[in-house]
Amino acid sequence: MSETIIVVPCYNEAERLDVDPFVGAALSEAGHHFLLVDDGSTDATREVLDDLAAVDAHRFSVLGLQRNGGKAEAVRQGVLAALDRRPRYVGYWDADLATPLEAIDTFQDVLEQHPQIELVMGARVRMLGRAIERQPLRHLLGRGFATVASRLLQLPVYDTQCGAKLFRADGAVRQLFQDPFLTNWVFDVELLARLVRARRQAGLGPAAGVLYEVPLDHWRDVAGSKVRPRDFLKAAGELWRIRTAYLRDLPARQPESADGPTARPAPNVTSDASPQRPRRELQKPHEAAVTRPS
């Protein structure tokens, strides 16, 4: 069994899914497993995914959903299916690979070096030396949305909506995905709201202490995205639903920990142009082979 399983939600991706990076990742030493979720596609997406799974059944599997339920539901069902295979880490990644797959190793390093961290998230921070390519309007709308989301969650989170996240695969994560999401466009925020609520109700420390944002070296807007500027209006309504369902009646907020800021430089991060960094010895993955679900 692979140590890390990455869920990739796919809906009508037959024309733009770039399979070469996935094949390359499967052939690398890391050996991550990719669970490809066909979210009721109406084009040839399922055939493309089946062909990819045929390359290596130990590195790819396909979960087919009968009808299109939206990205949130595809991710949720994919994560629950992945957890049943008992990996050490489980995450989800956008099918367009706006975040390169190489970042998985960086995220995994964070979880290995910081045992208290439960969730690592990519952060699209435009800084010198980083190639973060975003359309100007979407960047401005995104920054405004992120500010509102941060205030709503009472977390100093920079980027809730980056489609690259990796969790420590334990019982707490299963609870976050157990129930269907109330939202679709901003289910990432709802996921964090569930975490905030669960920790406060259990009397645990602040959620900021178990979250870690990694500033990405590379990210790019990929043509064909299904998100449109008008969708930010829908997102505003969904934020209100999140507040009402999860945050309105919470116990008093606990002070943020001074020990663990959520946006920190990632360990051993190098650019693509740098020599390949040496990999640390990882814990041995499970030995059982991963097979495609029927």
C-alpha positions as CSV (number, residue, x, y, z in Angstrom):
1,M,0.0,0.0,0.0
2,S,1.3,3.5,-0.9
3,E,2.2,5.7,2.0
4,T,0.5,8.7,0.3
5,I,-2.7,8.7,-1.7
6,I,-3.7,11.7,-3.7
7,V,-7.4,12.1,-4.7
8,V,-7.8,13.8,-8.1
9,P,-11.4,14.9,-8.9
10,C,-12.2,14.9,-12.6
11,Y,-15.2,16.2,-14.5
12,N,-15.2,16.3,-18.3
13,E,-11.4,16.5,-18.3
14,A,-10.8,14.3,-21.4
15,E,-9.5,17.1,-23.6
16,R,-7.2,18.8,-21.1
17,L,-6.0,16.2,-18.7
18,D,-2.2,16.0,-19.0
19,V,-1.4,12.4,-18.3
20,D,2.4,12.6,-18.7
21,P,3.1,14.3,-15.3
22,F,1.0,11.6,-13.6
23,V,3.0,8.8,-15.3
24,G,6.2,10.5,-14.5
25,A,5.2,10.8,-10.8
26,A,4.2,7.1,-10.8
27,L,7.7,6.1,-12.1
28,S,9.5,8.3,-9.5
29,E,11.0,7.0,-6.3
30,A,8.3,8.6,-4.2
31,G,5.7,6.1,-5.5
32,H,2.6,8.0,-4.5
33,H,-0.8,6.5,-5.4
34,F,-3.4,8.6,-7.3
35,L,-7.0,7.9,-6.8
36,L,-8.7,9.4,-9.9
37,V,-12.4,10.2,-9.3
38,D,-14.7,10.4,-12.3
39,D,-17.4,12.8,-11.2
40,G,-20.1,11.6,-13.6
41,S,-18.4,13.0,-16.7
42,T,-20.3,13.1,-19.9
43,D,-17.3,13.0,-22.2
44,A,-14.5,10.4,-22.6
45,T,-12.9,11.2,-19.2
46,R,-13.6,7.7,-17.8
47,E,-11.8,6.1,-20.7
48,V,-8.8,8.4,-20.2
49,L,-8.7,7.6,-16.5
50,D,-9.0,3.8,-17.2
51,D,-6.1,4.0,-19.7
52,L,-4.0,5.8,-17.1
53,A,-4.9,3.3,-14.4
54,A,-3.8,0.5,-16.8
55,V,-0.2,1.9,-16.8
56,D,0.3,0.8,-13.2
57,A,-2.4,-0.6,-11.0
58,H,-0.2,-0.1,-7.9
59,R,0.0,3.7,-8.6
60,F,-3.4,4.5,-10.1
61,S,-7.0,3.5,-9.4
62,V,-10.3,4.9,-10.6
63,L,-13.4,5.7,-8.6
64,G,-16.4,6.2,-10.8
65,L,-19.4,8.2,-9.5
66,Q,-22.7,7.6,-11.3
67,R,-23.7,11.2,-11.5
68,N,-22.1,14.6,-11.3
69,G,-22.2,15.8,-7.7
70,G,-19.6,18.6,-7.9
71,K,-16.0,18.9,-6.8
72,A,-16.8,18.9,-3.1
73,E,-18.6,15.6,-3.2
74,A,-16.0,14.0,-5.6
75,V,-13.2,15.0,-3.2
76,R,-15.2,13.8,-0.2
77,Q,-16.0,10.4,-1.6
78,G,-12.4,10.0,-2.9
79,V,-10.9,10.8,0.5
80,L,-13.1,8.4,2.3
81,A,-12.3,5.7,-0.2
82,A,-8.6,6.5,0.2
83,L,-8.8,6.3,4.0
84,D,-10.2,2.8,3.8
85,R,-6.8,1.7,2.3
86,R,-5.1,3.0,5.4
87,P,-2.4,5.3,4.0
88,R,-0.2,7.4,6.2
89,Y,-1.1,10.6,4.3
90,V,-4.1,11.5,2.1
91,G,-4.7,14.6,0.1
92,Y,-6.4,16.1,-2.9
93,W,-5.0,17.8,-6.0
94,D,-6.6,19.7,-8.9
95,A,-6.6,17.7,-12.1
96,D,-5.3,20.6,-14.1
97,L,-2.0,20.4,-12.1
98,A,-1.9,24.2,-11.6
99,T,0.2,23.1,-8.6
100,P,2.9,20.7,-9.9
101,L,2.9,17.2,-8.5
102,E,6.5,17.7,-7.2
103,A,5.0,19.8,-4.3
104,I,3.6,16.5,-2.8
105,D,7.0,15.6,-1.6
106,T,7.4,19.1,0.1
107,F,4.0,18.8,1.8
108,Q,4.9,15.3,3.0
109,D,8.2,16.5,4.4
110,V,6.3,19.1,6.5
111,L,4.1,16.3,8.0
112,E,7.1,14.2,8.7
113,Q,9.1,17.0,10.4
114,H,6.2,18.5,12.4
115,P,4.2,15.7,14.1
116,Q,1.7,18.2,15.5
117,I,0.6,19.3,12.0
118,E,-2.6,17.7,10.6
119,L,-3.0,19.6,7.4
120,V,-0.6,21.1,4.9
121,M,-2.0,23.6,2.3
122,G,-0.5,25.2,-0.7
123,A,-0.4,29.0,-0.7
124,R,-0.2,31.0,-3.9
125,V,2.0,33.9,-2.6
126,R,3.3,36.2,-5.3
127,M,6.9,36.8,-4.3
128,L,10.2,37.4,-6.1
129,G,11.8,34.1,-7.0
130,R,8.5,32.3,-7.3
131,A,6.5,31.7,-10.5
132,I,2.9,32.3,-9.5
133,E,0.9,33.1,-12.6
134,R,-2.7,34.3,-11.9
135,Q,-5.0,36.4,-14.0
136,P,-5.1,39.9,-12.5
137,L,-8.9,40.0,-11.9
138,R,-9.0,36.5,-10.4
139,H,-6.0,37.4,-8.2
140,L,-7.7,40.6,-6.9
141,L,-11.0,38.8,-6.3
142,G,-9.2,35.9,-4.7
143,R,-7.3,38.1,-2.3
144,G,-10.5,39.8,-1.2
145,F,-12.2,36.5,-0.7
146,A,-9.3,35.2,1.3
147,T,-9.4,38.2,3.6
148,V,-13.1,37.6,4.3
149,A,-12.6,33.9,4.8
150,S,-9.7,34.5,7.2
151,R,-11.9,36.8,9.4
152,L,-14.8,34.4,9.3
153,L,-12.6,31.5,10.5
154,Q,-10.6,33.7,12.9
155,L,-7.5,32.1,11.4
156,P,-4.5,33.9,9.9
157,V,-4.8,31.7,6.8
158,Y,-3.5,33.2,3.5
159,D,-5.0,31.0,0.9
160,T,-8.0,28.7,1.6
161,Q,-8.7,27.9,-2.1
162,C,-5.5,26.5,-3.4
163,G,-6.5,23.0,-4.7
164,A,-3.5,21.2,-3.2
165,K,-3.8,19.9,0.3
166,L,-2.3,16.9,2.3
167,F,-3.6,15.5,5.6
168,R,-2.2,13.2,8.2
169,A,-4.5,10.2,7.7
170,D,-6.0,9.5,11.1
171,G,-9.5,9.3,12.6
172,A,-9.8,13.1,12.9
173,V,-9.6,13.5,9.1
174,R,-12.3,10.9,8.5
175,Q,-14.6,13.0,10.7
176,L,-14.0,16.1,8.6
177,F,-15.1,14.3,5.5
178,Q,-17.8,12.0,6.9
179,D,-20.8,14.2,6.1
180,P,-21.6,15.8,2.7
181,F,-20.6,19.4,2.4
182,L,-23.2,22.1,2.5
183,T,-21.2,24.1,0.0
184,N,-19.5,23.4,-3.3
185,W,-17.6,26.5,-4.5
186,V,-15.9,27.1,-1.1
187,F,-15.9,23.6,0.5
188,D,-12.2,24.2,1.4
189,V,-13.4,26.9,3.8
190,E,-16.1,24.6,5.1
191,L,-13.5,22.0,5.7
192,L,-11.5,24.4,7.8
193,A,-14.6,25.5,9.6
194,R,-15.3,21.9,10.6
195,L,-11.8,21.6,11.9
196,V,-12.1,24.8,13.9
197,R,-15.5,23.7,15.3
198,A,-14.3,20.2,16.2
199,R,-11.3,21.5,18.1
200,R,-13.1,24.1,20.1
201,Q,-15.9,21.7,21.0
202,A,-13.3,19.2,22.2
203,G,-11.4,21.8,24.2
204,L,-8.3,21.3,22.1
205,G,-5.7,24.0,21.2
206,P,-6.4,26.5,18.4
207,A,-6.7,25.2,14.9
208,A,-3.8,27.4,13.8
209,G,-1.5,25.1,15.7
210,V,-2.2,22.1,13.4
211,L,-2.3,23.9,10.1
212,Y,0.7,24.7,7.9
213,E,0.7,26.8,4.7
214,V,3.6,26.2,2.2
215,P,4.3,29.1,-0.2
216,L,4.4,27.4,-3.6
217,D,7.3,27.8,-6.0
218,H,5.1,27.4,-9.0
219,W,1.4,27.8,-9.8
220,R,-0.4,28.8,-12.9
221,D,-3.9,29.5,-14.2
222,V,-4.7,26.7,-16.6
223,A,-7.0,27.3,-19.6
224,G,-10.4,25.7,-19.3
225,S,-11.0,26.3,-15.6
226,K,-14.6,26.0,-14.6
227,V,-14.4,28.9,-12.1
228,R,-15.7,32.2,-13.4
229,P,-15.5,35.7,-11.8
230,R,-19.3,35.6,-11.2
231,D,-18.8,32.5,-9.1
232,F,-17.3,34.7,-6.4
233,L,-20.9,36.0,-5.8
234,K,-22.0,32.5,-5.2
235,A,-19.1,32.0,-2.9
236,A,-20.1,34.9,-0.7
237,G,-23.5,33.3,-0.1
238,E,-21.8,30.0,0.7
239,L,-19.6,31.8,3.3
240,W,-22.7,32.9,5.1
241,R,-24.0,29.3,5.2
242,I,-20.7,28.2,6.7
243,R,-20.9,30.9,9.4
244,T,-24.5,29.9,10.2
245,A,-23.8,26.1,10.3
246,Y,-20.5,25.9,12.0
247,L,-19.3,29.1,13.6
248,R,-22.2,31.1,15.0
249,D,-22.7,29.2,18.3
250,L,-19.1,28.2,18.9
251,P,-17.5,28.5,22.4
252,A,-15.4,31.5,23.0
253,R,-12.3,31.7,20.8
254,Q,-9.1,30.5,22.3
255,P,-5.9,32.6,22.0
256,E,-3.8,31.9,19.0
257,S,-0.6,30.0,19.8
258,A,2.6,32.2,19.6
259,D,4.6,29.1,18.8
260,G,3.2,28.1,15.4
261,P,2.4,30.6,12.7
262,T,0.6,29.0,9.8
263,A,2.5,30.6,6.9
264,R,6.2,29.6,7.2
265,P,8.9,28.8,4.7
266,A,8.7,25.2,3.6
267,P,11.6,23.0,4.6
268,N,14.2,22.2,2.0
269,V,12.3,24.0,-0.8
270,T,14.2,24.4,-4.0
271,S,13.1,25.8,-7.4
272,D,12.9,23.5,-10.4
273,A,16.1,25.1,-11.7
274,S,18.1,24.0,-8.7
275,P,19.9,20.7,-8.4
276,Q,17.7,17.9,-7.1
277,R,17.7,17.9,-3.3
278,P,18.5,14.7,-1.5
279,R,15.5,12.8,-0.3
280,R,15.4,11.8,3.4
281,E,14.9,8.2,4.3
282,L,11.1,7.8,4.5
283,Q,9.3,5.3,6.7
284,K,8.7,2.1,4.8
285,P,5.3,2.1,3.0
286,H,2.8,-0.7,3.5
287,E,3.6,-3.7,1.5
288,A,0.2,-4.7,0.3
289,A,-0.5,-3.9,-3.4
290,V,-3.1,-1.4,-4.3
291,T,-5.7,-2.6,-6.8
292,R,-8.3,-0.8,-8.8
293,P,-11.8,-1.0,-7.3
294,S,-14.2,-2.9,-9.5
